Amino acid sequence: MSAEADRSSGDSLSLVDLHTHFVPGVDDGARSTEEALAALGALCAQGVTRVATTPHLRASRAGGSRKLVVREKYEALRSAAAEALPDLGLSLAYEVRLDEPEVDLSDRSLGLSDRHLLVEFSMLVMPAFPVETLEVATRQDWVPVLAHPERYSGIEARYRMIAAWREMGALMCLNVASLWGRYGREAETVAHRMLADGLVDVIASDHHARPNRSESVRQAWDRLAEAGHQEAARLLLSANPGAILDGLDPAPVPAVRLGDGWSGRIKRFIGWSR
Ligand SMILES: [Fe+2]
């Protein structure tokens, strides 16, 4: 399928988004079921067929009552979505913040699947012990899916950590909007470099159902397809996130060179054509 055909309609796409905040009223995502349904409807129209919604959860509080509140609100959303958007596959998992070294993550319902756990570091900064922090999850037989590795302040200077995380079995999940600098220069630069180095397993939206946090996986599809990377787009935005939600291993992704990141724009600005 050509990039032009891919862009013409969402009908033929089957995009999968495994990092979103649509459970109403439980974090900084959707504030109501209506707001969540409107956002989910827009995604369906763009060719998104499966969505995991992943409220924030501190690992140190994984055993608390928050999960009961989330589950109740999620079930209300799921039944409303089943009626309004019957073709959408919706599931619940958590974005688990690894905030303490000794935590109980034995509840398999926390995961995207019974093998894969979406995790993030605290405060959007590189932790003092980056490998040990992820080992909190691997020690408990999870495959960590690290949310937005490109966004942790200090990651550019410690870029080699990304290979180390992957060597210990972790998967890397970029945020869509890092592709065009929504989170600043460092995140954009690292996102483009990771794609060029083949270090990305999946791209997800981190959609918050708020006007300033509502980028979609379709935008990443269009961006990659426009640049001629349809096969990588299929893996990063459909096959791999689908495999993870099914508890399977994602496939290796070919190198993606988008070529117009921060450095590309500077080069164009100063008239240095590549
Ligand atoms: Fe998130």
Residues whose N, C-alpha, C, O or C-beta is under 5 A from the ligand:
A	BS01	LIG	E95 D206
